[in-house]
Amino acid sequence: MRYIQLEEAIFHDENEKFTYKIARIVEGVKALIRIGFTCVCTLNGVKLFRKRQSGVGVSESGIGEI
């Protein structure tokens, strides 16, 4: 529970933006985890990942597939 509270205290921002990616195969999952994406859920065999955008110099945007 402390980790959740810590994350909320550090990252609480109503204007938070995330980059979303989906992965269908193990290699794609490993690649997304390697670059800092977190798995949010699995739906119909597809894993949805998200990564909090830094806000400054963000080059990634939107939804993509790997």
PQR file with spaces between the fields and no chain letter, atoms N, CA, C, O and H, PARSE charges and radii, in Angstrom:
ATOM       1  N    MET     1       0.822   -1.193    0.000 -0.4000 1.5000
ATOM       2  CA   MET     1       0.000    0.000    0.000 -0.0000 2.0000
ATOM       3  C    MET     1       0.866    1.256    0.000  0.5500 1.7000
ATOM       4  O    MET     1       0.467    2.274   -0.566 -0.5500 1.4000
ATOM       5  N    ARG     2       2.011    1.206    0.607 -0.4000 1.5000
ATOM       6  CA   ARG     2       2.879    2.384    0.665 -0.0000 2.0000
ATOM       7  C    ARG     2       3.358    2.796   -0.719  0.5500 1.7000
ATOM       8  O    ARG     2       3.482    3.986   -1.009 -0.5500 1.4000
ATOM       9  H    ARG     2       2.335    0.379    1.067  0.4000 1.0000
ATOM      10  N    TYR     3       3.628    1.810   -1.575 -0.4000 1.5000
ATOM      11  CA   TYR     3       4.105    2.132   -2.914 -0.0000 2.0000
ATOM      12  C    TYR     3       3.037    2.871   -3.713  0.5500 1.7000
ATOM      13  O    TYR     3       3.340    3.791   -4.473 -0.5500 1.4000
ATOM      14  H    TYR     3       3.528    0.844   -1.339  0.4000 1.0000
ATOM      15  N    ILE     4       1.785    2.458   -3.531 -0.4000 1.5000
ATOM      16  CA   ILE     4       0.684    3.126   -4.220 -0.0000 2.0000
ATOM      17  C    ILE     4       0.562    4.559   -3.732  0.5500 1.7000
ATOM      18  O    ILE     4       0.395    5.477   -4.535 -0.5500 1.4000
ATOM      19  H    ILE     4       1.539    1.711   -2.914  0.4000 1.0000
ATOM      20  N    GLN     5       0.644    4.757   -2.437 -0.4000 1.5000
ATOM      21  CA   GLN     5       0.552    6.102   -1.879 -0.0000 2.0000
ATOM      22  C    GLN     5       1.726    6.961   -2.324  0.5500 1.7000
ATOM      23  O    GLN     5       1.551    8.147   -2.606 -0.5500 1.4000
ATOM      24  H    GLN     5       0.780    4.011   -1.785  0.4000 1.0000
ATOM      25  N    LEU     6       2.907    6.387   -2.390 -0.4000 1.5000
ATOM      26  CA   LEU     6       4.087    7.103   -2.841 -0.0000 2.0000
ATOM      27  C    LEU     6       3.941    7.530   -4.293  0.5500 1.7000
ATOM      28  O    LEU     6       4.253    8.667   -4.648 -0.5500 1.4000
ATOM      29  H    LEU     6       3.049    5.424   -2.160  0.4000 1.0000
ATOM      30  N    GLU     7       3.466    6.617   -5.128 -0.4000 1.5000
ATOM      31  CA   GLU     7       3.262    6.958   -6.537 -0.0000 2.0000
ATOM      32  C    GLU     7       2.238    8.074   -6.683  0.5500 1.7000
ATOM      33  O    GLU     7       2.439    9.003   -7.466 -0.5500 1.4000
ATOM      34  H    GLU     7       3.213    5.694   -4.839  0.4000 1.0000
ATOM      35  N    GLU     8       1.146    7.990   -5.939 -0.4000 1.5000
ATOM      36  CA   GLU     8       0.119    9.029   -6.005 -0.0000 2.0000
ATOM      37  C    GLU     8       0.667   10.375   -5.551  0.5500 1.7000
ATOM      38  O    GLU     8       0.332   11.405   -6.135 -0.5500 1.4000
ATOM      39  H    GLU     8       0.982    7.236   -5.304  0.4000 1.0000
ATOM      40  N    ALA     9       1.494   10.380   -4.529 -0.4000 1.5000
ATOM      41  CA   ALA     9       2.064   11.626   -4.028 -0.0000 2.0000
ATOM      42  C    ALA     9       3.035   12.241   -5.034  0.5500 1.7000
ATOM      43  O    ALA     9       3.074   13.461   -5.195 -0.5500 1.4000
ATOM      44  H    ALA     9       1.766    9.543   -4.055  0.4000 1.0000
ATOM      45  N    ILE    10       3.808   11.410   -5.701 -0.4000 1.5000
ATOM      46  CA   ILE    10       4.809   11.914   -6.638 -0.0000 2.0000
ATOM      47  C    ILE    10       4.185   12.292   -7.977  0.5500 1.7000
ATOM      48  O    ILE    10       4.497   13.342   -8.539 -0.5500 1.4000
ATOM      49  H    ILE    10       3.777   10.419   -5.570  0.4000 1.0000
ATOM      50  N    PHE    11       3.315   11.444   -8.480 -0.4000 1.5000
ATOM      51  CA   PHE    11       2.828   11.595   -9.847 -0.0000 2.0000
ATOM      52  C    PHE    11       1.400   12.112   -9.965  0.5500 1.7000
ATOM      53  O    PHE    11       0.867   12.181  -11.073 -0.5500 1.4000
ATOM      54  H    PHE    11       3.061   10.591   -8.024  0.4000 1.0000
ATOM      55  N    HIS    12       0.771   12.472   -8.864 -0.4000 1.5000
ATOM      56  CA   HIS    12      -0.614   12.918   -8.947 -0.0000 2.0000
ATOM      57  C    HIS    12      -0.697   14.216   -9.746  0.5500 1.7000
ATOM      58  O    HIS    12      -0.203   15.265   -9.332 -0.5500 1.4000
ATOM      59  H    HIS    12       1.204   12.416   -7.964  0.4000 1.0000
ATOM      60  N    ASP    13      -1.325   14.106  -10.881 -0.4000 1.5000
ATOM      61  CA   ASP    13      -1.490   15.247  -11.770 -0.0000 2.0000
ATOM      62  C    ASP    13      -2.693   14.956  -12.653  0.5500 1.7000
ATOM      63  O    ASP    13      -2.725   13.936  -13.342 -0.5500 1.4000
ATOM      64  H    ASP    13      -1.726   13.254  -11.218  0.4000 1.0000
ATOM      65  N    GLU    14      -3.659   15.820  -12.641 -0.4000 1.5000
ATOM      66  CA   GLU    14      -4.857   15.585  -13.436 -0.0000 2.0000
ATOM      67  C    GLU    14      -4.570   15.636  -14.926  0.5500 1.7000
ATOM      68  O    GLU    14      -5.374   15.156  -15.725 -0.5500 1.4000
ATOM      69  H    GLU    14      -3.634   16.649  -12.082  0.4000 1.0000
ATOM      70  N    ASN    15      -3.446   16.207  -15.312 -0.4000 1.5000
ATOM      71  CA   ASN    15      -3.092   16.326  -16.724 -0.0000 2.0000
ATOM      72  C    ASN    15      -2.077   15.271  -17.148  0.5500 1.7000
ATOM      73  O    ASN    15      -1.363   15.456  -18.133 -0.5500 1.4000
ATOM      74  H    ASN    15      -2.793   16.597  -14.663  0.4000 1.0000
ATOM      75  N    GLU    16      -2.011   14.165  -16.408 -0.4000 1.5000
ATOM      76  CA   GLU    16      -1.073   13.109  -16.759 -0.0000 2.0000
ATOM      77  C    GLU    16      -1.329   12.603  -18.167  0.5500 1.7000
ATOM      78  O    GLU    16      -2.475   12.478  -18.599 -0.5500 1.4000
ATOM      79  H    GLU    16      -2.591   14.014  -15.608  0.4000 1.0000
ATOM      80  N    LYS    17      -0.259   12.318  -18.869 -0.4000 1.5000
ATOM      81  CA   LYS    17      -0.392   11.777  -20.212 -0.0000 2.0000
ATOM      82  C    LYS    17       0.400   10.480  -20.292  0.5500 1.7000
ATOM      83  O    LYS    17       1.482   10.355  -19.718 -0.5500 1.4000
ATOM      84  H    LYS    17       0.672   12.420  -18.519  0.4000 1.0000
ATOM      85  N    PHE    18      -0.154    9.534  -21.004 -0.4000 1.5000
ATOM      86  CA   PHE    18       0.484    8.244  -21.169 -0.0000 2.0000
ATOM      87  C    PHE    18       0.606    7.917  -22.642  0.5500 1.7000
ATOM      88  O    PHE    18      -0.204    8.353  -23.460 -0.5500 1.4000
ATOM      89  H    PHE    18      -1.033    9.635  -21.470  0.4000 1.0000
ATOM      90  N    THR    19       1.626    7.145  -22.967 -0.4000 1.5000
ATOM      91  CA   THR    19       1.766    6.550  -24.284 -0.0000 2.0000
ATOM      92  C    THR    19       1.316    5.112  -24.138  0.5500 1.7000
ATOM      93  O    THR    19       1.714    4.430  -23.194 -0.5500 1.4000
ATOM      94  H    THR    19       2.283    6.791  -22.302  0.4000 1.0000
ATOM      95  N    TYR    20       0.485    4.638  -25.069 -0.4000 1.5000
ATOM      96  CA   TYR    20      -0.035    3.283  -25.020 -0.0000 2.0000
ATOM      97  C    TYR    20       0.491    2.469  -26.189  0.5500 1.7000
ATOM      98  O    TYR    20       0.587    2.968  -27.310 -0.5500 1.4000
ATOM      99  H    TYR    20       0.161    5.192  -25.837  0.4000 1.0000
ATOM     100  N    LYS    21       0.828    1.219  -25.924 -0.4000 1.5000
ATOM     101  CA   LYS    21       1.283    0.281  -26.950 -0.0000 2.0000
ATOM     102  C    LYS    21       0.623   -1.062  -26.687  0.5500 1.7000
ATOM     103  O    LYS    21       0.257   -1.371  -25.553 -0.5500 1.4000
ATOM     104  H    LYS    21       0.749    0.813  -25.013  0.4000 1.0000
ATOM     105  N    ILE    22       0.472   -1.858  -27.736 -0.4000 1.5000
ATOM     106  CA   ILE    22      -0.032   -3.210  -27.561 -0.0000 2.0000
ATOM     107  C    ILE    22       1.004   -4.205  -28.069  0.5500 1.7000
ATOM     108  O    ILE    22       1.790   -3.898  -28.965 -0.5500 1.4000
ATOM     109  H    ILE    22       0.770   -1.608  -28.657  0.4000 1.0000
ATOM     110  N    ALA    23       0.993   -5.390  -27.491 -0.4000 1.5000
ATOM     111  CA   ALA    23       1.916   -6.451  -27.900 -0.0000 2.0000
ATOM     112  C    ALA    23       1.139   -7.752  -28.031  0.5500 1.7000
ATOM     113  O    ALA    23       0.295   -8.085  -27.200 -0.5500 1.4000
ATOM     114  H    ALA    23       0.354   -5.639  -26.763  0.4000 1.0000
ATOM     115  N    ARG    24       1.447   -8.470  -29.093 -0.4000 1.5000
ATOM     116  CA   ARG    24       0.764   -9.742  -29.348 -0.0000 2.0000
ATOM     117  C    ARG    24       1.691  -10.940  -29.170  0.5500 1.7000
ATOM     118  O    ARG    24       1.220  -12.061  -28.978 -0.5500 1.4000
ATOM     119  H    ARG    24       2.133   -8.200  -29.768  0.4000 1.0000
ATOM     120  N    ILE    25       3.005  -10.717  -29.230 -0.4000 1.5000
ATOM     121  CA   ILE    25       3.964  -11.816  -29.135 -0.0000 2.0000
ATOM     122  C    ILE    25       4.981  -11.533  -28.033  0.5500 1.7000
ATOM     123  O    ILE    25       5.148  -10.388  -27.613 -0.5500 1.4000
ATOM     124  H    ILE    25       3.388   -9.806  -29.386  0.4000 1.0000
ATOM     125  N    VAL    26       5.652  -12.574  -27.573 -0.4000 1.5000
ATOM     126  CA   VAL    26       6.583  -12.469  -26.450 -0.0000 2.0000
ATOM     127  C    VAL    26       7.694  -11.459  -26.737  0.5500 1.7000
ATOM     128  O    VAL    26       8.065  -10.693  -25.847 -0.5500 1.4000
ATOM     129  H    VAL    26       5.516  -13.504  -27.915  0.4000 1.0000
ATOM     130  N    GLU    27       8.225  -11.439  -27.940 -0.4000 1.5000
ATOM     131  CA   GLU    27       9.311  -10.509  -28.266 -0.0000 2.0000
ATOM     132  C    GLU    27       8.849   -9.061  -28.104  0.5500 1.7000
ATOM     133  O    GLU    27       9.605   -8.212  -27.631 -0.5500 1.4000
ATOM     134  H    GLU    27       7.923  -12.061  -28.663  0.4000 1.0000
ATOM     135  N    GLY    28       7.610   -8.784  -28.497 -0.4000 1.5000
ATOM     136  CA   GLY    28       7.063   -7.439  -28.344 -0.0000 2.0000
ATOM     137  C    GLY    28       6.888   -7.067  -26.886  0.5500 1.7000
ATOM     138  O    GLY    28       7.168   -5.935  -26.493 -0.5500 1.4000
ATOM     139  H    GLY    28       6.996   -9.474  -28.881  0.4000 1.0000
ATOM     140  N    VAL    29       6.427   -8.012  -26.083 -0.4000 1.5000
ATOM     141  CA   VAL    29       6.251   -7.791  -24.647 -0.0000 2.0000
ATOM     142  C    VAL    29       7.597   -7.466  -24.009  0.5500 1.7000
ATOM     143  O    VAL    29       7.711   -6.507  -23.245 -0.5500 1.4000
ATOM     144  H    VAL    29       6.200   -8.932  -26.402  0.4000 1.0000
ATOM     145  N    LYS    30       8.613   -8.261  -24.322 -0.4000 1.5000
ATOM     146  CA   LYS    30       9.943   -8.033  -23.747 -0.0000 2.0000
ATOM     147  C    LYS    30      10.494   -6.680  -24.158  0.5500 1.7000
ATOM     148  O    LYS    30      11.102   -5.987  -23.341 -0.5500 1.4000
ATOM     149  H    LYS    30       8.520   -9.039  -24.943  0.4000 1.0000
ATOM     150  N    ALA    31      10.292   -6.292  -25.408 -0.4000 1.5000
ATOM     151  CA   ALA    31      10.805   -5.004  -25.892 -0.0000 2.0000
ATOM     152  C    ALA    31      10.144   -3.837  -25.154  0.5500 1.7000
ATOM     153  O    ALA    31      10.819   -2.876  -24.784 -0.5500 1.4000
ATOM     154  H    ALA    31       9.797   -6.855  -26.071  0.4000 1.0000
ATOM     155  N    LEU    32       8.845   -3.916  -24.943 -0.4000 1.5000
ATOM     156  CA   LEU    32       8.147   -2.830  -24.247 -0.0000 2.0000
ATOM     157  C    LEU    32       8.562   -2.737  -22.788  0.5500 1.7000
ATOM     158  O    LEU    32       8.747   -1.636  -22.268 -0.5500 1.4000
ATOM     159  H    LEU    32       8.297   -4.696  -25.244  0.4000 1.0000
ATOM     160  N    ILE    33       8.710   -3.864  -22.128 -0.4000 1.5000
ATOM     161  CA   ILE    33       9.157   -3.853  -20.732 -0.0000 2.0000
ATOM     162  C    ILE    33      10.559   -3.282  -20.629  0.5500 1.7000
ATOM     163  O    ILE    33      10.858   -2.525  -19.706 -0.5500 1.4000
ATOM     164  H    ILE    33       8.560   -4.758  -22.550  0.4000 1.0000
ATOM     165  N    ARG    34      11.414   -3.639  -21.568 -0.4000 1.5000
ATOM     166  CA   ARG    34      12.795   -3.160  -21.579 -0.0000 2.0000
ATOM     167  C    ARG    34      12.869   -1.629  -21.652  0.5500 1.7000
ATOM     168  O    ARG    34      13.774   -1.028  -21.073 -0.5500 1.4000
ATOM     169  H    ARG    34      11.170   -4.254  -22.318  0.4000 1.0000
ATOM     170  N    ILE    35      11.923   -0.995  -22.360 -0.4000 1.5000
ATOM     171  CA   ILE    35      11.981    0.465  -22.511 -0.0000 2.0000
ATOM     172  C    ILE    35      11.059    1.201  -21.538  0.5500 1.7000
ATOM     173  O    ILE    35      10.810    2.396  -21.694 -0.5500 1.4000
ATOM     174  H    ILE    35      11.188   -1.484  -22.831  0.4000 1.0000
ATOM     175  N    GLY    36      10.552    0.477  -20.531 -0.4000 1.5000
ATOM     176  CA   GLY    36       9.854    1.141  -19.440 -0.0000 2.0000
ATOM     177  C    GLY    36       8.341    1.127  -19.466  0.5500 1.7000
ATOM     178  O    GLY    36       7.713    1.835  -18.678 -0.5500 1.4000
ATOM     179  H    GLY    36      10.754   -0.494  -20.405  0.4000 1.0000
ATOM     180  N    PHE    37       7.733    0.349  -20.342 -0.4000 1.5000
ATOM     181  CA   PHE    37       6.277    0.250  -20.362 -0.0000 2.0000
ATOM     182  C    PHE    37       5.813   -0.744  -19.305  0.5500 1.7000
ATOM     183  O    PHE    37       6.532   -1.685  -18.970 -0.5500 1.4000
ATOM     184  H    PHE    37       8.243   -0.226  -20.983  0.4000 1.0000
ATOM     185  N    THR    38       4.612   -0.530  -18.784 -0.4000 1.5000
ATOM     186  CA   THR    38       4.007   -1.391  -17.782 -0.0000 2.0000
ATOM     187  C    THR    38       2.742   -2.014  -18.365  0.5500 1.7000
ATOM     188  O    THR    38       1.939   -1.328  -18.998 -0.5500 1.4000
ATOM     189  H    THR    38       4.028    0.234  -19.056  0.4000 1.0000
ATOM     190  N    CYS    39       2.572   -3.305  -18.151 -0.4000 1.5000
ATOM     191  CA   CYS    39       1.386   -3.998  -18.641 -0.0000 2.0000
ATOM     192  C    CYS    39       0.176   -3.566  -17.816  0.5500 1.7000
ATOM     193  O    CYS    39       0.192   -3.644  -16.588 -0.5500 1.4000
ATOM     194  H    CYS    39       3.225   -3.862  -17.637  0.4000 1.0000
ATOM     195  N    VAL    40      -0.869   -3.111  -18.500 -0.4000 1.5000
ATOM     196  CA   VAL    40      -2.072   -2.643  -17.836 -0.0000 2.0000
ATOM     197  C    VAL    40      -3.116   -3.743  -17.784  0.5500 1.7000
ATOM     198  O    VAL    40      -3.748   -3.945  -16.747 -0.5500 1.4000
ATOM     199  H    VAL    40      -0.882   -3.048  -19.498  0.4000 1.0000
ATOM     200  N    CYS    41      -3.310   -4.466  -18.896 -0.4000 1.5000
ATOM     201  CA   CYS    41      -4.283   -5.552  -18.913 -0.0000 2.0000
ATOM     202  C    CYS    41      -4.068   -6.422  -20.152  0.5500 1.7000
ATOM     203  O    CYS    41      -3.304   -6.071  -21.052 -0.5500 1.4000
ATOM     204  H    CYS    41      -2.797   -4.303  -19.739  0.4000 1.0000
ATOM     205  N    THR    42      -4.747   -7.546  -20.177 -0.4000 1.5000
ATOM     206  CA   THR    42      -4.743   -8.451  -21.327 -0.0000 2.0000
ATOM     207  C    THR    42      -6.182   -8.622  -21.775  0.5500 1.7000
ATOM     208  O    THR    42      -7.067   -8.887  -20.961 -0.5500 1.4000
ATOM     209  H    THR    42      -5.368   -7.831  -19.446  0.4000 1.0000
ATOM     210  N    LEU    43      -6.412   -8.471  -23.066 -0.4000 1.5000
ATOM     211  CA   LEU    43      -7.748   -8.593  -23.616 -0.0000 2.0000
ATOM     212  C    LEU    43      -7.678   -9.352  -24.930  0.5500 1.7000
ATOM     213  O    LEU    43      -7.013   -8.911  -25.867 -0.5500 1.4000
ATOM     214  H    LEU    43      -5.693   -8.256  -23.727  0.4000 1.0000
ATOM     215  N    ASN    44      -8.353  -10.483  -25.007 -0.4000 1.5000
ATOM     216  CA   ASN    44      -8.367  -11.313  -26.216 -0.0000 2.0000
ATOM     217  C    ASN    44      -6.958  -11.669  -26.699  0.5500 1.7000
ATOM     218  O    ASN    44      -6.692  -11.674  -27.900 -0.5500 1.4000
ATOM     219  H    ASN    44      -8.893  -10.842  -24.245  0.4000 1.0000
ATOM     220  N    GLY    45      -6.072  -11.962  -25.771 -0.4000 1.5000
ATOM     221  CA   GLY    45      -4.719  -12.371  -26.126 -0.0000 2.0000
ATOM     222  C    GLY    45      -3.781  -11.228  -26.479  0.5500 1.7000
ATOM     223  O    GLY    45      -2.638  -11.467  -26.867 -0.5500 1.4000
ATOM     224  H    GLY    45      -6.288  -11.958  -24.795  0.4000 1.0000
ATOM     225  N    VAL    46      -4.244   -9.994  -26.352 -0.4000 1.5000
ATOM     226  CA   VAL    46      -3.423   -8.815  -26.644 -0.0000 2.0000
ATOM     227  C    VAL    46      -3.131   -8.111  -25.332  0.5500 1.7000
ATOM     228  O    VAL    46      -4.044   -7.863  -24.545 -0.5500 1.4000
ATOM     229  H    VAL    46      -5.173   -9.800  -26.037  0.4000 1.0000
ATOM     230  N    LYS    47      -1.873   -7.789  -25.090 -0.4000 1.5000
ATOM     231  CA   LYS    47      -1.488   -7.090  -23.863 -0.0000 2.0000
ATOM     232  C    LYS    47      -1.405   -5.594  -24.138  0.5500 1.7000
ATOM     233  O    LYS    47      -0.809   -5.166  -25.126 -0.5500 1.4000
ATOM     234  H    LYS    47      -1.131   -7.991  -25.730  0.4000 1.0000
ATOM     235  N    LEU    48      -2.008   -4.804  -23.256 -0.4000 1.5000
ATOM     236  CA   LEU    48      -1.981   -3.354  -23.364 -0.0000 2.0000
ATOM     237  C    LEU    48      -0.966   -2.816  -22.366  0.5500 1.7000
ATOM     238  O    LEU    48      -1.018   -3.138  -21.179 -0.5500 1.4000
ATOM     239  H    LEU    48      -2.492   -5.151  -22.453  0.4000 1.0000
ATOM     240  N    PHE    49      -0.043   -1.996  -22.856 -0.4000 1.5000
ATOM     241  CA   PHE    49       1.002   -1.407  -22.028 -0.0000 2.0000
ATOM     242  C    PHE    49       0.855    0.100  -22.017  0.5500 1.7000
ATOM     243  O    PHE    49       0.322    0.686  -22.959 -0.5500 1.4000
ATOM     244  H    PHE    49      -0.001   -1.735  -23.820  0.4000 1.0000
ATOM     245  N    ARG    50       1.326    0.727  -20.952 -0.4000 1.5000
ATOM     246  CA   ARG    50       1.362    2.189  -20.910 -0.0000 2.0000
ATOM     247  C    ARG    50       2.658    2.648  -20.260  0.5500 1.7000
ATOM     248  O    ARG    50       3.297    1.928  -19.493 -0.5500 1.4000
ATOM     249  H    ARG    50       1.759    0.251  -20.186  0.4000 1.0000
ATOM     250  N    LYS    51       3.018    3.885  -20.606 -0.4000 1.5000
ATOM     251  CA   LYS    51       4.226    4.499  -20.055 -0.0000 2.0000
ATOM     252  C    LYS    51       3.920    5.971  -19.845  0.5500 1.7000
ATOM     253  O    LYS    51       3.446    6.653  -20.754 -0.5500 1.4000
ATOM     254  H    LYS    51       2.500    4.470  -21.229  0.4000 1.0000
ATOM     255  N    ARG    52       4.192    6.452  -18.651 -0.4000 1.5000
ATOM     256  CA   ARG    52       3.936    7.856  -18.330 -0.0000 2.0000
ATOM     257  C    ARG    52       4.885    8.727  -19.154  0.5500 1.7000
ATOM     258  O    ARG    52       6.084    8.461  -19.227 -0.5500 1.4000
ATOM     259  H    ARG    52       4.577    5.899  -17.912  0.4000 1.0000
ATOM     260  N    GLN    53       4.337    9.758  -19.764 -0.4000 1.5000
ATOM     261  CA   GLN    53       5.168   10.668  -20.551 -0.0000 2.0000
ATOM     262  C    GLN    53       5.873   11.630  -19.607  0.5500 1.7000
ATOM     263  O    GLN    53       5.315   12.046  -18.592 -0.5500 1.4000
ATOM     264  H    GLN    53       3.362    9.975  -19.705  0.4000 1.0000
ATOM     265  N    SER    54       7.101   11.975  -19.954 -0.4000 1.5000
ATOM     266  CA   SER    54       7.906   12.832  -19.084 -0.0000 2.0000
ATOM     267  C    SER    54       7.451   14.279  -19.114  0.5500 1.7000
ATOM     268  O    SER    54       7.683   15.009  -18.150 -0.5500 1.4000
ATOM     269  H    SER    54       7.554   11.637  -20.779  0.4000 1.0000
ATOM     270  N    GLY    55       6.814   14.716  -20.182 -0.4000 1.5000
ATOM     271  CA   GLY    55       6.320   16.092  -20.241 -0.0000 2.0000
ATOM     272  C    GLY    55       7.248   17.028  -20.988  0.5500 1.7000
ATOM     273  O    GLY    55       6.785   17.991  -21.598 -0.5500 1.4000
ATOM     274  H    GLY    55       6.626   14.124  -20.965  0.4000 1.0000
ATOM     275  N    VAL    56       8.540   16.770  -20.954 -0.4000 1.5000
ATOM     276  CA   VAL    56       9.499   17.626  -21.633 -0.0000 2.0000
ATOM     277  C    VAL    56      10.190   16.814  -22.720  0.5500 1.7000
ATOM     278  O    VAL    56      10.794   15.780  -22.436 -0.5500 1.4000
ATOM     279  H    VAL    56       8.916   15.987  -20.458  0.4000 1.0000
ATOM     280  N    GLY    57      10.106   17.264  -23.924 -0.4000 1.5000
ATOM     281  CA   GLY    57      10.775   16.580  -25.030 -0.0000 2.0000
ATOM     282  C    GLY    57      10.180   15.235  -25.347  0.5500 1.7000
ATOM     283  O    GLY    57      10.902   14.331  -25.766 -0.5500 1.4000
ATOM     284  H    GLY    57       9.615   18.104  -24.154  0.4000 1.0000
ATOM     285  N    VAL    58       8.882   15.069  -25.162 -0.4000 1.5000
ATOM     286  CA   VAL    58       8.234   13.794  -25.435 -0.0000 2.0000
ATOM     287  C    VAL    58       8.102   13.606  -26.933  0.5500 1.7000
ATOM     288  O    VAL    58       7.494   14.425  -27.622 -0.5500 1.4000
ATOM     289  H    VAL    58       8.295   15.804  -24.821  0.4000 1.0000
ATOM     290  N    SER    59       8.672   12.528  -27.428 -0.4000 1.5000
ATOM     291  CA   SER    59       8.578   12.264  -28.861 -0.0000 2.0000
ATOM     292  C    SER    59       7.549   11.178  -29.157  0.5500 1.7000
ATOM     293  O    SER    59       7.054   11.093  -30.281 -0.5500 1.4000
ATOM     294  H    SER    59       9.166   11.863  -26.868  0.4000 1.0000
ATOM     295  N    GLU    60       7.220   10.350  -28.175 -0.4000 1.5000
ATOM     296  CA   GLU    60       6.239    9.297  -28.365 -0.0000 2.0000
ATOM     297  C    GLU    60       4.858    9.841  -28.078  0.5500 1.7000
ATOM     298  O    GLU    60       4.686   10.645  -27.162 -0.5500 1.4000
ATOM     299  H    GLU    60       7.622   10.419  -27.262  0.4000 1.0000
ATOM     300  N    SER    61       3.883    9.420  -28.837 -0.4000 1.5000
ATOM     301  CA   SER    61       2.514    9.831  -28.540 -0.0000 2.0000
ATOM     302  C    SER    61       1.540    8.824  -29.117  0.5500 1.7000
ATOM     303  O    SER    61       1.855    8.079  -30.045 -0.5500 1.4000
ATOM     304  H    SER    61       4.022    8.767  -29.582  0.4000 1.0000
ATOM     305  N    GLY    62       0.357    8.823  -28.547 -0.4000 1.5000
ATOM     306  CA   GLY    62      -0.707    8.001  -29.095 -0.0000 2.0000
ATOM     307  C    GLY    62      -0.578    6.534  -28.782  0.5500 1.7000
ATOM     308  O    GLY    62       0.059    6.128  -27.810 -0.5500 1.4000
ATOM     309  H    GLY    62       0.100    9.429  -27.793  0.4000 1.0000
ATOM     310  N    ILE    63      -1.210    5.744  -29.646 -0.4000 1.5000
ATOM     311  CA   ILE    63      -1.259    4.299  -29.476 -0.0000 2.0000
ATOM     312  C    ILE    63      -0.475    3.650  -30.593  0.5500 1.7000
ATOM     313  O    ILE    63      -0.568    4.070  -31.747 -0.5500 1.4000
ATOM     314  H    ILE    63      -1.727    6.074  -30.436  0.4000 1.0000
ATOM     315  N    GLY    64       0.283    2.649  -30.269 -0.4000 1.5000
ATOM     316  CA   GLY    64       1.046    1.933  -31.283 -0.0000 2.0000
ATOM     317  C    GLY    64       1.081    0.456  -30.986  0.5500 1.7000
ATOM     318  O    GLY    64       0.701    0.012  -29.903 -0.5500 1.4000
ATOM     319  H    GLY    64       0.359    2.308  -29.332  0.4000 1.0000
ATOM     320  N    GLU    65       1.538   -0.292  -31.956 -0.4000 1.5000
ATOM     321  CA   GLU    65       1.625   -1.735  -31.797 -0.0000 2.0000
ATOM     322  C    GLU    65       3.057   -2.161  -32.031  0.5500 1.7000
ATOM     323  O    GLU    65       3.734   -1.654  -32.925 -0.5500 1.4000
ATOM     324  H    GLU    65       1.847    0.070  -32.836  0.4000 1.0000
ATOM     325  N    ILE    66       3.510   -3.098  -31.218 -0.4000 1.5000
ATOM     326  CA   ILE    66       4.858   -3.648  -31.397 -0.0000 2.0000
ATOM     327  C    ILE    66       4.758   -5.153  -31.474  0.5500 1.7000
ATOM     328  O    ILE    66       5.773   -5.833  -31.625 -0.5500 1.4000
ATOM     329  H    ILE    66       2.960   -3.510  -30.491  0.4000 1.0000
